[in-house]
Amino acid sequence: MTTEKGKVSIHSENIFPIIKKWLYSDKDIFVRELVSNGCDAIAKHKRLASIGEASLRNDYRVIVRVDRENRTLTFIDNGIGMDLEEIKKYINQVAFSGAEEFVNKYKDKIDESNDIIGHFGLGFYSAFMVADKVEIDTLSYKDGAQPVKWVSEDGMEFEISQGDRKEHGTSITLTISADNEDFLYAYKIREILNKYCYFLPTEIYLEDADEEKRLAEERVRKAQESQEKYDEAIKNGQTPEPIDVETPVEKRPINNTQPLWIRSPKDCTEDDYKAFYKEVFQTNDEPLFWIHLNVDFPFNLKGILYFPKLKNEFELVEGQVKLYNNQVFVADNIKEVIPEFLLLLKGVIDCPDLPLNVSRSFLQNDRDVSKISKHIVKKVADKLKSLYNTERESYDKFWDDIQVFIKFGCLKDDKFYDKIKDVILYKTIDGRHINLKEYLADNQDKTIYYVTDENQQAQYIKQFKENGLNALILDNSLDTPFMGLIEYVENMDKNPENQEEILKFARIDSDISKVLNSDDDEDKADDEKIISLFQDILGQKLASYKVESFKDSNLSAMVVVDEQSIRMAHMKDQFQAMGLEGLNFDEQQGLLINRKSPIIKKLVGFADQADKKDMVELMCQQIADLAMLSNKELKPDQLNDYIDRTNKLMAMIVELEK
């Protein structure tokens, strides 16, 4: 073969793809490209062997060799190889798709040709992002083929000559540039291989020339020491110990060629899923449950989505959903493919129908991507409904761990809410988990009572329980907007004037009248006097004053809070948490006074007695503070007043006993 020189041909229609390739934001990609190309070459050889056009091997592999001393990084495969004409076509003519031509050529003979990953020419040129020089040594599998060597120092000018490779396959050697020396460290290459190539279908081996040299020198040293001991023993007439010959450690591939998602769900055990979760996400935690995706039509999609256990609502952060193309890692958390709310999950998605080098604009406008996204949402909804219907006890147990994800998903996608609304659970004050239909079936109207703080609202919960009523516990930061979503969706087709049909949420302390009120026809003659008494003494301490007949005569008063103000105050808290100030909404408290209380009746009787004025004022203040205290914590100045007043009242009682 004569030496040939020339310039790489760039067709005008391929200039734009070249620019995109050179604008990789992450240089690590070149490792993925070159390893993927090697896997492609092996996949092609296997395909040809399956139809009798090549001899099948039992040692297919890709080797990545780091040689820091010589500043080289080499990618070696024993795949299909190339001859001179193919070098000219696939390497010299940039962006000519070798994979596409191969598929077209053998499409009538090979049914599974869609696992050929790359477009060899274009991916290969990513090597020049980090290399001063790139060399290709290749030998085609074809009988009588001659080895070829291709060398280029700039990606544009090349030299082709006779090669010296003895077996079919390709070696690509990069002489790494001075400003990219980090790619000459084996640990760095291992990290990249683990990230992008961990699940490639061909065994990948990482070799470190420096480490091999060190180990070889160590073996020589040990062998010499052993020989010296042996010779010394012979010389001294002793029985020598056998010469220590170190057995080389068997090399193992760095990747898992059979990821769990490529297997049929029926062939996977619970232990398999848990072990795979720990392997992929490097954790000792176990997932709650998982969804195995396995779709062949109308698009090709495989994968496993795991529901991790969220320890609290503050873990409402992105999980990690890895996107693959034929087992080649593409990217984490691609929102165009995986709906945003599903990114709280962890998992792997393998979709060969998507391009290996994803473009956001392409994904946003691709119909298949939209179908895939909708399908994933449907499968998640189906899984939740299946668990609810067939494993209700287990579903109840892990509901508290997944409720944040579910509610976040509903807020992001109301269609998701429509799909799963009947399997959304709510924990009740009696410790059960029920859905909304089950709750409403036990209530005469469409009001849904809820609790945000079991400790703070304990007095109200006690009243509910004593009167045989139930309430839901909605105590995380998503619950307020989630309630708003339900009210909006469920009331869309209802007549707003028909209040009996309108579904609404009410915090347990916002509408306590139906719980407290007795059916007794109590005398209401003193109601105005009671209200005036408390208003004159308390003034603007509370927003409103109202008199009712409580079933429990021992209760003097309770605080009620306007529901709208509750939600506005929650919005203020959320804005402040985000560092936004300016909103000044507080919960509007009103005082509900029990006309049946003996204490209230006494106060009304004392109201016109001048010598009882101080005591009446103290008692009204004390009744209000007790009611407020049962609703929420008092502010520091309010608490100080309450303590001082309590001491004064106790002193008065002592005086009365004298």
C-alpha positions in Angstrom: 0.0 0.0 0.0 1.4 3.4 -1.0 1.3 6.3 1.4 -1.5 8.7 0.7 -2.1 12.2 1.8 -5.2 14.5 1.5 -7.7 16.7 3.2 -10.9 15.6 5.0 -14.0 16.3 2.9 -16.8 18.2 4.5 -20.0 18.3 2.6 -21.8 21.7 2.9 -24.9 20.0 4.2 -22.9 18.6 7.1 -21.3 21.8 8.3 -24.0 22.5 10.9 -23.9 19.1 12.5 -20.1 19.4 12.8 -20.5 22.8 14.5 -22.9 21.2 17.0 -20.5 18.4 17.7 -17.7 20.8 18.4 -19.9 22.8 20.7 -20.3 20.0 23.3 -20.6 21.6 26.7 -19.0 18.5 28.3 -15.8 17.2 26.9 -16.4 13.9 28.6 -18.7 13.0 25.8 -15.8 12.0 23.5 -15.3 8.9 25.7 -18.9 7.9 25.3 -18.7 8.5 21.5 -15.6 6.4 21.0 -16.6 3.5 23.3 -20.1 3.5 21.6 -18.4 3.3 18.2 -16.5 0.3 19.4 -19.6 -1.3 20.6 -21.3 -0.6 17.3 -18.5 -2.3 15.4 -18.9 -5.4 17.6 -22.7 -5.4 17.2 -22.2 -5.3 13.5 -19.8 -8.2 13.6 -22.2 -10.2 15.7 -25.0 -9.5 13.2 -22.9 -10.6 10.3 -21.9 -13.7 12.1 -25.6 -14.5 12.7 -26.2 -14.6 9.0 -23.1 -16.5 8.2 -21.0 -13.6 6.8 -18.5 -13.6 9.6 -17.1 -16.0 12.3 -18.7 -15.5 15.7 -16.2 -14.8 18.6 -16.6 -15.5 22.3 -14.3 -12.7 23.5 -15.9 -9.5 22.2 -14.7 -6.5 24.2 -13.8 -2.8 24.2 -10.6 -1.9 25.9 -9.8 1.7 27.1 -6.1 2.0 27.8 -4.6 5.0 29.7 -0.9 5.6 29.3 0.1 8.7 31.2 3.8 8.3 30.5 3.2 8.5 26.7 0.3 10.9 27.0 -2.1 8.5 25.1 -5.6 7.3 25.6 -6.5 4.3 23.4 -9.9 2.7 22.5 -9.6 -0.8 21.2 -12.4 -3.1 19.9 -12.5 -6.4 18.0 -15.5 -5.6 15.9 -16.1 -5.3 12.2 -13.0 -3.1 11.4 -12.6 -1.1 8.3 -10.7 -1.4 5.0 -9.2 1.5 3.0 -12.4 2.4 1.1 -14.4 2.4 4.4 -11.8 4.7 6.0 -12.1 7.1 3.1 -15.9 6.9 3.3 -16.6 6.9 7.0 -13.7 9.0 8.4 -12.5 11.2 5.5 -16.1 12.2 4.7 -17.3 13.7 7.9 -20.8 12.9 9.1 -21.3 10.0 6.6 -23.4 7.6 8.6 -21.8 4.2 8.7 -24.6 2.8 10.9 -27.3 4.1 8.6 -25.7 2.5 5.5 -25.1 -0.8 7.4 -28.8 -1.0 8.5 -30.0 -0.2 5.0 -27.7 -2.8 3.5 -28.8 -5.7 5.8 -32.4 -4.6 6.6 -33.9 -7.6 4.8 -31.7 -10.1 6.7 -31.5 -8.6 10.2 -34.6 -7.9 12.2 -33.0 -6.3 15.2 -30.8 -3.8 13.5 -32.0 -0.9 15.6 -29.5 -1.6 18.3 -26.6 -0.1 16.2 -25.8 3.0 18.2 -23.8 5.5 16.3 -23.0 7.6 13.3 -19.3 6.7 13.2 -17.7 9.5 11.4 -19.3 12.3 13.4 -18.8 10.8 16.9 -15.3 9.9 16.1 -14.3 13.5 15.4 -15.3 14.5 19.0 -11.8 13.0 19.9 -10.2 16.2 18.5 -11.7 18.2 21.4 -9.0 16.8 23.7 -6.3 15.4 21.4 -3.4 16.9 19.5 -3.2 13.8 17.4 -5.5 10.9 16.6 -4.4 7.6 15.1 -6.6 4.8 13.8 -5.3 1.3 13.3 -7.9 -1.0 11.8 -8.3 -4.3 10.0 -11.6 -5.3 8.3 -13.1 -8.7 9.0 -13.3 -9.3 5.2 -11.1 -12.0 3.8 -7.9 -10.7 2.3 -8.3 -7.2 3.8 -5.2 -5.2 4.5 -4.6 -3.3 7.8 -4.9 0.5 7.5 -3.3 3.3 9.6 -4.9 6.7 9.6 -3.3 9.7 11.3 -4.4 13.3 11.7 -3.2 16.1 14.0 -5.9 18.7 13.4 -9.0 16.8 12.2 -8.7 18.3 8.7 -5.5 16.9 7.2 -4.7 13.2 7.4 -2.2 10.6 6.3 -3.1 7.0 5.4 -0.6 4.2 5.2 -0.2 0.4 5.6 -1.1 -0.7 9.1 0.2 -3.6 11.2 -2.9 -4.8 13.1 -3.2 -8.6 13.1 -6.9 -9.2 14.0 -10.1 -7.6 12.8 -11.2 -4.5 14.8 -10.1 -1.0 15.4 -7.7 0.9 17.8 -8.1 4.6 18.1 -5.2 6.3 19.9 -5.5 9.9 21.2 -2.4 11.9 22.1 -3.9 14.1 24.7 -3.3 17.8 24.5 -1.5 19.7 27.4 -4.7 21.5 28.5 -6.6 18.2 28.8 -4.2 16.2 31.0 -7.0 15.2 33.4 -8.0 12.6 30.8 -4.7 10.8 31.4 -5.7 9.6 34.9 -7.4 6.2 35.1 -9.7 7.3 37.9 -11.1 10.1 35.7 -11.7 7.8 32.8 -13.3 5.3 35.1 -15.7 8.0 36.3 -16.7 8.8 32.8 -17.1 5.2 31.8 -19.3 4.5 34.8 -21.4 7.5 34.0 -21.9 7.0 30.2 -21.0 3.4 29.5 -21.9 1.4 32.6 -24.8 -0.5 30.9 -23.4 -0.9 27.4 -24.1 -4.3 25.9 -20.4 -5.1 25.3 -17.8 -5.8 28.0 -15.6 -2.8 28.6 -12.2 -3.1 30.3 -10.1 -0.3 31.6 -6.3 -0.7 31.5 -3.9 1.6 33.3 -0.4 1.3 31.7 1.2 3.1 34.7 -0.4 0.8 37.2 0.4 -2.2 35.1 4.1 -1.1 35.0 4.1 -0.6 38.7 2.6 -4.0 39.4 5.0 -5.6 36.9 7.9 -4.1 38.7 6.5 -5.2 42.0 6.1 -8.8 40.7 9.7 -8.7 39.5 11.0 -7.5 42.8 9.0 -10.1 44.7 10.2 -12.8 42.3 13.8 -11.7 42.8 13.5 -11.7 46.6 11.9 -15.2 46.5 14.7 -16.4 44.2 17.4 -15.0 46.5 15.8 -16.7 49.5 15.7 -20.0 47.5 19.3 -19.7 46.5 20.4 -18.8 50.0 18.6 -21.9 51.4 20.3 -24.1 48.9 23.7 -22.6 49.6 23.2 -23.2 53.4 22.1 -26.8 52.8 18.5 -26.0 53.9 15.3 -27.1 52.3 14.2 -24.1 50.3 10.6 -22.8 50.2 9.1 -22.9 46.7 9.7 -19.8 44.6 6.6 -17.5 45.0 5.0 -17.0 41.7 2.2 -14.4 41.9 -0.9 -15.3 40.1 -2.2 -12.4 38.0 -5.6 -11.1 39.1 -8.2 -11.9 36.5 -9.4 -8.7 34.9 -13.1 -7.9 35.1 -15.3 -5.6 32.9 -16.2 -2.3 34.5 -19.7 -2.5 33.2 -23.0 -4.4 33.6 -23.9 -5.7 30.1 -27.3 -7.0 31.2 -29.2 -4.2 33.0 -32.4 -5.3 34.7 -34.6 -3.1 32.4 -33.8 -5.2 29.3 -35.3 -8.3 31.0 -39.0 -9.2 31.0 -40.7 -8.1 34.2 -41.9 -11.7 34.8 -38.2 -12.8 35.0 -37.3 -10.2 37.7 -37.6 -10.8 41.4 -38.2 -8.3 44.2 -34.5 -8.8 45.3 -33.4 -8.2 41.7 -35.2 -4.8 41.6 -33.8 -3.8 45.0 -30.3 -4.8 44.2 -30.4 -2.9 40.9 -31.6 0.2 42.7 -28.7 0.1 45.1 -26.3 -0.6 42.2 -27.4 2.3 40.0 -27.9 4.9 42.7 -25.1 3.9 45.1 -27.3 3.7 48.2 -28.2 1.3 51.0 -31.8 2.5 51.1 -34.6 0.5 49.6 -37.3 1.8 47.3 -40.9 1.7 48.3 -42.0 0.1 45.0 -41.3 0.4 41.3 -42.7 0.4 37.8 -41.1 -1.7 35.0 -41.7 -0.2 31.6 -41.6 -2.5 28.6 -43.1 -1.1 25.4 -42.4 -2.2 21.9 -45.2 -0.4 20.1 -46.0 2.4 19.0 -42.5 3.3 20.2 -39.6 1.4 21.8 -39.3 2.2 25.5 -37.9 0.2 28.4 -37.0 1.2 31.9 -37.6 1.0 35.7 -39.0 3.9 37.8 -38.5 3.6 41.5 -40.5 5.4 44.2 -37.9 6.4 46.9 -38.9 7.0 50.5 -39.0 10.7 51.2 -38.2 11.3 54.9 -40.0 14.6 55.0 -41.4 17.3 52.7 -38.1 19.1 52.6 -36.8 16.3 50.4 -39.0 17.6 47.7 -36.1 17.8 45.3 -35.2 16.3 42.0 -34.5 12.6 42.1 -32.5 11.1 39.3 -34.1 9.6 36.2 -31.3 8.5 33.8 -32.1 8.6 30.1 -30.4 6.0 27.9 -30.3 5.2 24.2 -29.6 1.5 23.6 -27.9 1.3 27.0 -25.8 4.4 26.3 -26.3 7.1 28.9 -27.6 10.3 27.4 -28.4 12.6 30.3 -30.1 12.9 33.7 -33.6 14.4 34.2 -34.6 15.3 30.7 -37.8 17.2 31.4 -38.9 17.0 27.8 -39.1 13.2 28.1 -39.9 12.7 31.8 -42.7 15.0 33.1 -41.3 17.3 35.7 -43.1 15.9 38.7 -41.9 12.4 37.9 -38.3 13.7 38.3 -38.9 13.3 42.0 -38.5 9.6 41.3 -35.4 7.6 40.6 -35.0 5.4 37.7 -33.7 4.6 34.2 -35.4 5.1 30.9 -34.0 3.5 27.7 -35.5 4.9 24.5 -33.7 4.0 21.2 -36.2 6.2 19.3 -34.6 9.3 20.7 -31.4 10.7 19.3 -28.2 9.9 21.2 -27.3 13.6 21.3 -30.5 15.2 22.6 -31.5 18.7 21.5 -34.0 20.5 23.7 -35.7 22.1 20.8 -35.9 18.8 19.0 -37.4 17.1 22.0 -39.9 19.8 22.6 -41.3 19.5 19.1 -41.1 15.8 18.6 -44.4 13.9 18.6 -42.9 10.7 19.8 -41.4 12.4 22.8 -44.9 13.7 23.8 -46.3 10.2 23.4 -43.6 8.7 25.5 -44.1 11.3 28.2 -47.9 10.7 28.3 -47.3 6.9 28.4 -45.0 7.2 31.4 -47.6 9.2 33.3 -50.2 6.7 32.4 -48.1 3.8 33.6 -47.4 5.6 36.9 -51.2 6.2 37.4 -52.0 2.5 36.5 -49.4 1.3 39.0 -50.9 3.4 41.8 -54.4 2.2 41.0 -53.2 -1.4 40.9 -51.6 -1.1 44.3 -54.7 0.5 45.7 -57.0 -2.2 44.4 -54.8 -5.3 45.1 -52.5 -4.3 47.9 -54.5 -1.8 49.9 -52.8 -2.5 53.2 -49.3 -2.0 51.8 -50.6 1.1 49.9 -51.8 2.6 53.2 -48.5 2.0 54.9 -46.4 3.8 52.4 -48.9 6.5 51.5 -47.3 9.0 53.9 -44.0 8.5 52.1 -45.3 9.1 48.6 -48.1 11.7 49.3 -45.8 14.7 48.6 -44.9 13.3 45.2 -48.5 12.5 44.4 -49.8 16.0 45.3 -46.9 17.7 43.5 -47.8 15.7 40.4 -51.4 16.6 40.6 -50.5 20.3 40.9 -48.2 20.1 37.9 -50.6 18.1 35.8 -54.4 18.2 36.5 -54.9 15.3 34.1 -52.8 13.2 36.4 -55.1 14.2 39.2 -58.1 13.0 37.1 -56.4 9.6 36.6 -55.6 8.9 40.3 -58.1 11.0 42.3 -59.9 8.0 43.6 -56.7 6.4 45.0 -55.4 9.6 46.7 -55.5 8.9 50.4 -55.9 11.2 53.4 -54.9 10.3 57.0 -57.7 11.0 59.5 -57.6 12.2 63.1 -58.5 8.6 64.1 -55.4 7.2 62.3 -57.1 5.7 59.3 -56.3 6.3 55.6 -59.4 6.9 53.4 -60.1 8.5 50.1 -62.3 11.6 49.5 -65.4 9.5 48.5 -65.1 7.6 51.7 -64.9 10.7 53.8 -67.8 12.5 52.1 -69.9 9.4 52.5 -69.8 9.9 56.2 -70.8 13.6 56.0 -74.1 15.2 55.4 -72.7 18.1 53.4 -69.8 18.7 51.1 -67.5 20.3 53.7 -64.2 18.6 54.2 -62.7 19.4 57.6 -58.9 19.3 57.9 -56.2 19.7 60.6 -52.8 21.4 60.0 -51.3 20.9 63.4 -52.5 18.0 65.6 -50.9 19.4 68.7 -52.0 23.0 68.3 -55.5 22.0 67.3 -55.9 19.3 69.9 -58.8 21.0 71.6 -60.8 21.1 68.4 -59.9 17.5 67.5 -61.2 16.5 71.0 -64.5 18.2 70.3 -64.8 16.5 66.9 -64.1 13.0 68.3 -66.5 13.5 71.2 -69.2 14.4 68.7 -68.5 11.5 66.3 -67.0 13.7 63.6 -63.9 13.1 61.5 -61.3 15.4 59.9 -58.3 14.9 57.6 -54.7 15.7 58.5 -53.3 18.0 55.8 -50.1 19.3 57.4 -47.5 19.8 54.7 -46.7 22.8 52.6 -48.3 21.5 49.4 -51.7 20.9 51.0 -53.1 24.4 50.7 -52.6 24.7 46.9 -53.7 21.0 46.6 -56.9 21.8 48.4 -57.5 24.7 46.0 -56.9 22.4 43.0 -59.5 19.9 44.3 -62.1 22.6 45.0 -61.5 24.0 41.5 -61.7 20.7 39.6 -64.6 19.2 41.6 -66.7 22.4 41.4 -66.1 23.2 37.7 -69.5 21.9 36.6 -71.5 22.9 39.7 -73.9 25.8 40.2 -72.1 28.2 42.6 -75.5 29.2 44.0 -76.3 25.7 45.2 -74.0 25.7 48.2 -75.1 22.2 49.2 -73.4 20.8 46.2 -70.2 22.9 46.4 -67.3 20.9 47.8 -65.1 23.0 50.1 -62.3 22.5 52.6 -62.6 24.1 56.1 -59.9 23.9 58.7 -61.2 22.4 61.9 -61.1 25.7 63.7 -62.8 27.7 61.0 -66.3 26.2 61.2 -66.8 24.7 64.6 -70.4 25.8 65.1 -72.0 22.6 63.9 -69.8 20.6 66.4 -70.3 22.9 69.4 -73.9 24.0 69.0 -76.6 22.2 71.0 -80.1 21.8 69.8 -81.5 23.4 73.0 -83.7 26.4 72.5 -81.6 28.6 74.8 -82.7 32.1 75.8 -80.8 34.6 73.6 -81.9 37.7 75.4 -78.4 38.4 76.7 -76.6 37.9 73.5 -76.1 41.5 72.6 -75.1 42.2 76.2 -72.5 39.4 76.1 -71.1 40.7 72.8 -70.9 44.3 74.0 -69.2 43.2 77.2 -66.4 41.4 75.4 -66.1 44.0 72.6 -65.7 46.8 75.2 -63.0 45.0 77.1 -61.1 43.2 74.3 -61.6 45.7 71.5 -59.7 44.7 68.3 -57.9 41.8 70.1 -60.2 39.6 68.0 -61.7 40.2 64.6 -65.3 39.3 65.5 -67.5 38.2 68.4 -70.4 35.8 68.2 -72.6 34.0 70.8 -73.7 30.3 70.4 -75.1 27.5 72.6 -72.4 24.9 73.1 -73.2 21.2 73.8 -70.4 21.3 76.4 -71.4 23.9 79.1 -67.9 23.8 80.6 -66.5 25.5 77.5 -66.7 29.3 77.9 -65.5 30.2 74.5 -63.5 29.0 71.5 -61.7 30.8 68.7 -62.8 30.4 65.1 -60.6 31.4 62.2 -61.7 32.7 58.8 -60.8 30.1 56.2 -59.9 32.6 53.6 -57.5 34.3 55.9 -55.9 30.9 56.7 -55.1 30.4 53.1 -53.8 34.0 52.6 -51.6 33.6 55.6 -50.2 30.4 54.2 -49.4 32.2 51.0 -47.6 34.8 53.0 -45.5 32.1 54.7 -44.6 30.6 51.3 -43.6 33.9 49.8 -41.4 34.7 52.9 -39.8 31.2 52.6 -38.8 32.2 49.1 -37.3 35.5 50.4 -40.2 37.6 49.1 -41.6 40.2 51.5 -44.5 42.7 51.2 -47.5 40.5 52.0 -49.1 41.2 55.4 -51.9 38.6 55.7 -52.6 37.1 59.1 -55.2 34.6 60.2 -58.4 36.5 61.3 -59.5 35.1 64.7 -63.0 35.5 66.0 -64.4 34.6 69.4 -67.3 32.2 69.7 -68.8 32.6 73.2 -71.0 30.0 74.9 -74.2 31.5 76.3 -74.8 28.2 78.3 -71.6 28.6 80.2 -72.1 29.3 84.0 -69.1 31.5 83.9 -70.5 33.6 81.0 -73.9 33.9 82.8 -72.1 35.1 86.0 -70.1 37.7 84.1 -73.3 39.0 82.5 -74.8 39.3 86.1 -71.7 41.1 87.4 -71.3 43.4 84.4 -73.4 46.2 86.0 -71.8 45.9 89.5 -69.1 48.5 90.0 -67.2 46.5 92.6 -66.9 43.6 90.2 -65.6 45.6 87.3 -61.9 44.7 87.7 -62.7 41.0 88.1 -65.1 41.0 85.0 -62.4 42.6 82.9 -59.8 40.1 84.0 -62.1 37.2 83.4 -63.1 38.3 79.9 -59.4 38.7 79.0 -58.7 35.3 80.5 -61.5 33.6 78.6 -60.3 35.1 75.4 -56.6 34.1 76.0 -57.6 30.6 77.0 -59.6 30.3 73.7 -56.7 31.7 71.7 -54.2 29.5 73.5 -56.2 26.4 72.4 -56.0 27.6 68.9 -52.3 28.6 68.5 -49.4 29.8 70.6 -49.7 33.2 72.2 -47.2 35.9 71.2 -44.6 36.7 73.9 -46.3 39.9 75.1 -49.7 38.1 75.1 -48.3 35.2 77.1 -46.8 37.6 79.7 -50.1 39.3 80.1 -51.8 35.9 80.5 -49.4 34.8 83.2 -49.7 38.2 85.1 -53.5 38.0 84.9 -53.6 34.4 86.1 -51.6 35.3 89.2 -54.0 38.2 89.9 -57.1 35.9 89.5 -55.6 33.4 91.9 -54.9 36.1 94.4 -58.6 37.2 94.1 -59.7 33.6 94.8 -57.4 33.4 97.8 -59.0 36.7 99.1 -62.5 35.4 98.6 -61.6 32.3 100.7 -60.6 34.4 103.7 
